[in-house]
Amino acid sequence: MTVGIIGGGFLGMCLATKLSSQNIQVEIFESQDQLGGLATWENYGDFFWDRFYHVILPNDNYLLSFLEECGLGDSLKWKKTRTGYYVDQQFYSISSSAEFLTFPPLDLLSKIRLAFTIYYGSMLKDWEKLETITSKQWLIKTGGSKNYEKFWKPLLLAKLGEFHDKVSAVFIWSYIKRLFEARENANKEEMGFLKGGYKSVFDKLAQIVENNKGKIHLSTRVDNVELDTTGKIAVHYGGMNRSFDKVVFTGPTTLLKNTVSPKLVEIKNLSDINYLGVVCMVLVTTKPISPYYVLNIADHSIPFTGVIGMSSLVDNEYTGEQYITYFPKYVNASDPILDDEVTDIRKVFMEGFSKLYPGFNSENIVSVHINKARRVQPLQVLNYSKTIPSIETLHEDFYVLNTSQFVNDTLNNNSVAKHVERFLHENLKQFTGAESEFNKAI
């Protein structure tokens, strides 16, 4: 059995690793010069680390199981982290119940309503009803407008930028549920990371695939996917082609539309999907910038929507004895900022950094990096599950597995691992002829 996998991000590589472990010969086609997609890495001079920020929670069971299965369990490190808010030109820590109760921007009644919102959201099961109301409307209804403006809006801005008031309540529900369960299931409020970052993950996955006689094609853009004359599925790339028994497409739906023969797949409502993009400044410094892993910002004059103090989580022995901090801004995938010159973005973001941290000595800045991604995730707008592109595969040997199908999950690597597990649970018999061994409850 030969299987072609289009896309070498975490989804494609997770799938390739699991299929190759079933004695299936896989080949991965990745258009970029390194694996990983949004989870890929960058050379920061004295160390390699993630291009965009990632964290592991104690209840990320699918991801943790996959890492253990791949022999990466010993690379996991856990650490207690802090959360901060910047509001009314002040920094506040809300990293404990005591700090939450003394959070000055909210009065006691607002705090009670906020606690109720979090608990109520974590207990909700019927997510489909939440598709008919925006996150903003639901949060104001359950917790009040003051809580929304002072607490939830900065968080939504940090995650969604200008779309913070357009996504359905499913988005904030899935976010609350994931974090609440993490705190419920852990003895301490810890977050995790992997020694070496996600580069160590993709190096290991590539090694597993290649040891299982799989192949990885980097810097390889797929031009067309169609049926060949023998009934197999042909992947055309760079003037060459390879035919496979089966092909799994893991890229964005827009690319699916432009690449795959209409004899293999039918797509409806493609114009209805919107993608979230991101611009992220990364500073490497000789001194720490923020004591918080996440700093949510309620100040429209700051050009980025949050600060991720990765070095408050990751010991600097893994980052060249230096400190790494992320400054993201989430935007529409069509936003002109994604086409701007890097120097222009750097200038604007550094001005915002100086306003937020006026006392930080610029001599402690080792390097500045600007990373951009146009399609981070599809936006869960109102009635998303009913309006997403309808993807119908027209051939039994062609499959689509991509993030547009995540209708009630936030996009994170645990969700990816879960959807790969579900895909294999439903389809492995078609690949191997045997019943699936992936029998976890999904």
C-alpha positions in Angstrom: 0.0 0.0 0.0 1.4 3.4 -1.0 -0.1 6.6 0.3 0.7 10.2 -0.8 0.1 12.9 1.9 -0.1 16.5 0.7 1.1 18.8 3.4 4.0 18.4 5.9 2.6 20.3 8.8 1.8 18.8 12.1 -1.4 17.2 10.8 0.3 15.7 7.7 3.3 14.4 9.7 1.2 13.0 12.6 -0.8 11.1 10.0 2.3 9.9 8.1 3.9 8.7 11.3 0.9 6.6 12.3 0.4 5.2 8.9 4.0 4.3 8.4 3.9 2.4 11.7 1.2 0.2 10.1 3.7 -0.9 7.3 2.2 1.5 4.9 4.7 3.3 2.6 4.0 7.0 2.7 5.3 10.0 0.8 4.9 13.6 2.1 4.8 16.6 -0.2 5.6 19.9 1.5 5.9 23.2 -0.4 8.2 24.8 2.1 11.8 24.0 2.7 11.2 22.5 6.1 8.4 20.6 7.8 6.0 21.9 10.4 3.7 24.4 8.8 2.5 26.8 11.5 4.4 24.6 14.1 7.7 25.0 12.3 10.9 26.4 13.7 13.4 29.2 13.1 17.1 29.7 13.6 17.4 32.5 16.1 21.2 32.7 15.9 22.3 30.8 19.0 19.4 28.4 19.2 16.5 26.9 17.2 12.9 27.5 18.5 9.4 27.7 17.3 8.5 30.4 14.7 5.1 30.9 16.4 4.4 30.2 20.0 3.0 26.8 21.3 2.3 25.4 24.7 1.2 22.0 26.0 -1.5 21.7 28.7 -1.8 18.8 31.2 -5.1 17.6 29.6 -3.8 17.6 26.0 -4.2 13.8 26.1 -4.1 13.1 22.4 -1.0 15.1 21.9 0.7 13.7 25.0 -0.1 10.2 23.9 1.3 10.8 20.5 4.5 12.3 21.8 4.9 9.3 24.1 4.3 6.9 21.3 7.0 8.6 19.3 9.5 8.3 22.1 9.4 12.0 23.0 7.9 11.7 26.5 11.2 12.3 28.2 11.6 15.6 26.4 8.5 17.1 28.1 9.1 19.7 30.7 6.5 21.3 33.0 6.5 24.6 34.8 4.1 26.8 36.7 3.3 30.0 34.7 1.6 33.3 35.3 -1.0 35.3 33.4 -1.1 39.1 33.3 -3.4 41.8 32.0 -2.5 45.3 30.8 -5.4 47.6 31.3 -5.8 51.3 32.2 -2.0 51.6 31.6 -1.3 49.2 34.5 0.1 45.6 34.7 -1.9 43.2 36.8 -1.2 39.5 37.6 -4.3 37.2 37.8 -2.3 34.0 38.3 -4.1 32.8 41.4 -7.4 32.9 43.0 -6.2 35.6 45.5 -4.9 37.8 42.7 -8.1 37.3 40.8 -10.2 38.4 43.8 -8.1 41.6 44.1 -8.1 42.4 40.4 -8.9 46.2 40.6 -10.6 46.7 37.3 -13.5 44.5 38.4 -15.8 44.9 41.4 -16.9 42.0 43.5 -20.1 41.4 41.7 -18.3 41.4 38.3 -15.8 38.8 39.7 -18.7 36.6 40.8 -20.3 36.8 37.4 -17.0 36.1 35.7 -16.4 33.0 37.8 -20.0 31.9 37.0 -19.3 32.4 33.2 -16.2 30.3 33.3 -17.8 27.5 35.3 -21.0 27.6 33.3 -19.1 27.6 30.0 -17.0 24.6 31.1 -20.1 22.6 31.9 -22.0 23.2 28.7 -22.3 20.2 26.4 -24.5 21.4 23.6 -22.1 23.5 21.6 -24.4 23.7 18.5 -26.7 26.2 20.3 -23.7 28.5 20.8 -23.2 28.8 17.0 -26.2 31.2 16.7 -24.7 33.9 19.0 -21.4 35.7 18.9 -18.8 35.3 21.7 -19.3 38.9 22.6 -23.0 38.6 22.9 -22.8 35.4 25.0 -20.1 36.8 27.3 -22.1 40.0 27.9 -25.3 38.0 28.5 -23.7 35.6 31.0 -21.1 37.9 32.7 -22.0 41.5 32.0 -20.6 44.3 29.8 -18.0 45.3 32.4 -16.5 41.8 32.5 -16.4 41.8 28.7 -14.6 45.1 28.3 -12.1 44.6 31.1 -11.5 40.8 30.9 -12.8 39.0 27.9 -12.3 41.6 25.2 -8.5 41.7 25.6 -8.3 38.0 25.5 -10.4 37.8 22.4 -8.3 40.5 20.8 -5.2 38.6 21.6 -6.6 35.5 19.9 -8.7 37.0 17.0 -7.7 40.6 16.4 -10.4 42.5 14.5 -12.6 39.4 14.4 -13.0 39.4 18.2 -16.7 40.4 17.9 -17.6 38.3 14.9 -16.8 34.7 15.9 -19.5 32.5 17.4 -19.6 31.6 21.1 -18.3 28.2 20.2 -14.8 29.7 20.0 -14.8 31.0 23.6 -16.6 27.9 24.9 -13.9 25.6 23.5 -11.2 27.9 24.9 -12.8 28.0 28.4 -13.4 24.2 28.3 -9.8 23.4 27.4 -8.3 25.7 30.1 -10.8 24.8 32.8 -10.1 21.1 32.3 -6.4 21.7 32.4 -6.7 23.4 35.8 -9.1 20.7 37.1 -6.9 17.8 36.0 -3.6 19.2 37.2 -2.3 19.4 40.8 -0.7 22.7 39.8 -1.5 25.2 37.1 1.4 24.0 34.9 2.1 24.3 31.2 4.5 22.2 29.2 7.1 22.5 26.5 9.5 20.2 24.7 13.2 20.4 25.0 14.3 21.7 21.6 10.9 23.0 20.7 8.9 21.6 17.8 12.0 21.2 15.8 12.8 18.2 18.0 9.3 16.8 17.2 9.6 17.1 13.4 13.2 15.8 13.4 11.9 12.7 15.3 8.8 12.3 13.1 10.9 12.5 9.9 13.3 9.9 11.3 10.4 7.6 12.1 8.8 8.0 8.6 12.2 7.5 6.8 13.1 4.5 9.0 9.7 3.0 7.9 10.8 3.5 4.3 8.7 6.6 3.8 9.9 9.6 1.7 9.7 13.3 2.4 9.7 15.8 -0.4 10.5 19.4 0.8 10.4 22.5 -1.3 7.9 20.6 -3.5 4.8 22.3 -4.6 2.0 20.0 -5.9 0.7 21.2 -9.2 -2.2 18.8 -9.8 -3.8 15.7 -8.3 -5.8 13.5 -10.7 -6.7 9.9 -11.6 -4.1 8.2 -13.8 -4.8 5.8 -16.6 -4.6 2.8 -14.3 -7.1 4.1 -11.8 -4.5 5.1 -9.2 -4.2 8.7 -8.0 -1.4 10.7 -9.6 0.4 13.6 -7.8 2.1 16.0 -10.2 4.9 18.1 -8.9 7.8 20.0 -10.6 7.4 18.3 -13.9 7.3 14.9 -12.3 4.5 12.7 -11.1 3.9 9.7 -8.7 0.9 7.5 -8.6 -0.4 6.2 -5.2 -3.0 3.7 -4.0 -4.4 6.4 -1.8 -3.9 10.2 -1.3 -4.7 12.3 1.7 -4.9 16.1 1.3 -4.2 18.1 4.5 -3.8 21.6 3.1 -6.2 24.6 3.1 -9.5 24.2 1.2 -8.6 27.0 -1.2 -5.5 25.0 -2.3 -7.6 21.9 -2.5 -9.9 23.7 -4.9 -7.0 24.9 -7.1 -5.0 21.6 -7.1 -7.3 18.6 -7.1 -9.2 17.3 -10.1 -13.0 17.8 -9.9 -13.3 14.1 -10.6 -11.8 13.5 -7.1 -13.6 16.1 -5.0 -16.5 18.5 -5.0 -16.4 21.7 -3.0 -19.4 23.9 -2.3 -19.6 27.2 -0.4 -15.9 27.9 -0.7 -16.4 31.6 -0.7 -18.0 31.5 2.7 -14.8 30.6 4.6 -12.6 33.3 6.1 -9.1 32.7 7.4 -7.3 34.4 10.3 -3.7 35.5 9.6 -1.0 36.6 12.0 2.0 38.9 12.1 4.3 38.1 15.0 7.4 39.9 16.2 9.9 37.8 18.1 12.5 39.4 20.4 15.6 37.6 21.5 17.1 39.4 24.5 19.8 39.0 27.2 17.3 40.0 29.9 13.7 38.8 30.5 10.9 41.1 29.3 7.8 39.8 30.9 7.1 37.7 34.0 3.9 36.3 32.4 3.5 33.5 29.9 0.5 35.4 28.6 -0.1 39.2 28.9 -3.4 40.2 27.5 -3.5 43.9 26.4 -6.6 46.2 26.7 -5.0 49.2 25.0 -5.8 50.0 21.4 -2.7 52.2 21.0 -0.5 49.1 21.3 -0.1 47.6 17.8 0.1 43.9 18.9 -2.6 42.2 20.8 -0.7 40.3 23.4 2.7 39.4 24.7 3.8 35.8 25.1 6.7 35.5 27.5 8.0 32.2 26.3 11.0 32.4 28.6 8.7 32.5 31.6 8.0 28.9 30.6 11.1 27.7 28.8 14.3 27.6 30.8 16.9 29.6 29.0 19.3 26.7 28.9 17.3 25.6 25.9 17.4 29.0 24.2 21.1 29.7 24.2 21.0 31.3 27.6 18.9 34.1 26.1 15.2 35.0 26.4 12.5 34.8 23.7 9.3 36.8 23.7 6.5 36.8 21.1 4.3 39.8 20.1 1.4 38.6 17.9 -1.2 40.6 16.0 -4.1 38.5 14.4 -5.6 39.9 11.3 -7.8 39.1 8.3 -6.0 36.9 5.8 -6.4 39.7 3.2 -5.0 42.4 5.5 -2.3 44.5 3.7 0.0 44.2 6.8 0.7 40.6 5.6 2.2 42.1 2.4 4.1 45.0 4.1 7.8 45.2 4.2 9.2 43.6 7.3 11.1 46.8 8.1 7.8 48.7 8.3 6.2 46.1 10.7 9.3 46.1 12.8 9.2 49.9 13.2 5.6 50.0 14.3 5.9 47.0 16.6 9.1 48.3 18.2 7.3 51.7 18.9 4.6 49.7 20.6 7.1 47.7 22.6 8.8 50.9 23.8 5.5 52.3 24.9 4.6 49.1 26.8 8.1 48.6 28.3 9.7 52.1 28.4 12.3 51.1 30.9 13.7 48.2 28.9 17.2 48.9 27.7 17.5 48.4 23.9 21.1 47.2 24.4 19.7 44.0 25.8 18.0 43.2 22.5 20.0 40.6 20.6 17.8 40.3 17.5 14.3 41.1 16.1 12.4 38.7 13.9 9.1 39.2 12.0 7.1 36.1 11.2 3.9 36.1 9.1 1.3 33.5 8.2 -1.7 34.2 6.0 -3.9 31.2 6.9 -3.6 30.4 10.6 -7.1 28.9 11.0 -10.6 29.2 9.6 -12.8 31.6 11.6 -15.7 30.0 13.5 -18.3 32.6 12.4 -22.0 32.3 13.2 -23.4 28.9 12.2 -20.0 27.8 11.0 -20.7 24.1 11.0 -23.6 24.7 8.6 -21.8 27.2 6.3 -18.3 25.8 6.0 -17.3 24.5 2.6 -19.0 21.2 1.8 -16.2 18.8 0.8 -17.3 15.6 -0.8 -14.7 13.2 -2.0 -15.8 11.4 -5.2 -13.3 8.6 -5.2 -12.8 5.9 -2.5 -9.0 6.4 -2.5 -8.9 10.1 -2.1 -9.3 11.7 1.4 -9.4 15.2 2.8 -8.3 16.0 6.4 -7.8 19.7 7.1 -8.5 22.3 9.8 -11.8 23.5 8.2 -13.3 20.4 9.7 -12.6 21.6 13.3 -16.1 23.0 14.0 -16.1 22.8 17.8 -12.4 22.9 18.6 -9.8 25.6 19.0 -6.9 25.1 16.7 -4.0 23.6 18.6 -1.8 20.5 18.2 -3.9 18.5 20.6 -6.9 19.1 18.4 -4.8 18.0 15.4 -3.7 14.8 17.1 -7.4 14.1 18.0 -8.6 14.6 14.5 -5.9 12.3 13.1 -6.9 9.7 15.6 -10.5 10.0 14.6 -9.6 9.7 10.9 -7.7 6.5 11.5 -10.4 5.1 13.7 -12.9 5.6 10.8 -10.7 4.8 7.8 -7.7 2.5 8.7 -9.5 -0.6 7.5 -9.6 0.9 4.0 -5.8 1.3 4.2 -4.8 -2.0 5.8 -7.8 -4.3 5.4 -7.8 -4.9 9.1 -9.9 -3.4 11.9 -8.6 -0.2 13.3 -6.3 -0.4 16.3 -7.1 3.2 17.2 -10.0 2.6 19.5 -9.8 5.5 21.9 -13.1 7.2 22.7 -13.2 10.3 20.4 
